[in-house]
Amino acid sequence: MTHLLFIGGLGMQEVLLIALVVLLFFGGKKIPELMKGLGKGVRSFKDGMNNIESDIDQADKGTETGSTKEKQ
């Protein structure tokens, strides 16, 4: 497996280079804190997307029930 399935088709060498640069910039002690913050950010983004989807579904259901009332 020469290429990983990452955005842009990053290979193992590129991933290792990025990891090395991150380690040099932030040091070993800061990386867990950075990953925790990144995880919280991704979770918050997903929650926001789910809320938007549910709002759209509710609005769509509201227009469907409104149109059936008009037909009767």
C-alpha positions as semicolon CSV with decimal commas, in nm:
position;residue;x (nm);y (nm);z (nm)
1;M;0,000;0,000;0,000
2;T;0,206;0,289;-0,128
3;H;-0,060;0,558;-0,090
4;L;-0,297;0,618;0,195
5;L;-0,652;0,728;0,131
6;F;-0,611;1,088;0,241
7;I;-0,733;1,404;0,079
8;G;-0,509;1,476;-0,216
9;G;-0,362;1,126;-0,216
10;L;-0,090;1,183;0,044
11;G;0,157;0,899;0,066
12;M;0,330;0,758;0,373
13;Q;0,636;0,978;0,320
14;E;0,429;1,296;0,317
15;V;0,238;1,193;0,629
16;L;0,563;1,119;0,814
17;L;0,709;1,453;0,706
18;I;0,401;1,639;0,830
19;A;0,413;1,449;1,162
20;L;0,781;1,536;1,203
21;V;0,719;1,906;1,136
22;V;0,430;1,911;1,386
23;L;0,649;1,739;1,645
24;L;0,927;1,994;1,590
25;F;0,693;2,293;1,614
26;F;0,486;2,189;1,913
27;G;0,692;1,932;2,099
28;G;0,574;1,602;2,241
29;K;0,389;1,749;2,539
30;K;0,162;1,980;2,338
31;I;0,045;1,728;2,078
32;P;-0,215;1,552;2,300
33;E;-0,365;1,891;2,388
34;L;-0,376;1,988;2,020
35;M;-0,545;1,660;1,923
36;K;-0,799;1,702;2,204
37;G;-0,885;2,049;2,078
38;L;-0,905;1,924;1,721
39;G;-1,140;1,645;1,829
40;K;-1,366;1,891;2,009
41;G;-1,372;2,113;1,703
42;V;-1,464;1,826;1,470
43;R;-1,733;1,707;1,712
44;S;-1,878;2,058;1,734
45;F;-1,879;2,087;1,354
46;K;-2,059;1,753;1,316
47;D;-2,317;1,853;1,579
48;G;-2,379;2,178;1,393
49;M;-2,423;1,992;1,064
50;N;-2,669;1,750;1,227
51;N;-2,868;2,043;1,370
52;I;-2,886;2,207;1,028
53;E;-3,000;1,881;0,867
54;S;-3,272;1,830;1,129
55;D;-3,390;2,191;1,085
56;I;-3,412;2,141;0,710
57;D;-3,601;1,813;0,755
58;Q;-3,847;1,978;0,995
59;A;-3,901;2,267;0,756
60;D;-3,952;2,024;0,469
61;K;-4,206;1,824;0,669
62;G;-4,385;2,148;0,756
63;T;-4,422;2,241;0,391
64;E;-4,545;1,891;0,305
65;T;-4,821;1,902;0,568
66;G;-4,912;2,254;0,460
67;S;-4,953;2,150;0,098
68;T;-5,172;1,849;0,189
69;K;-5,400;2,074;0,394
70;E;-5,441;2,305;0,095
71;K;-5,543;2,013;-0,129
72;Q;-5,823;1,902;0,105
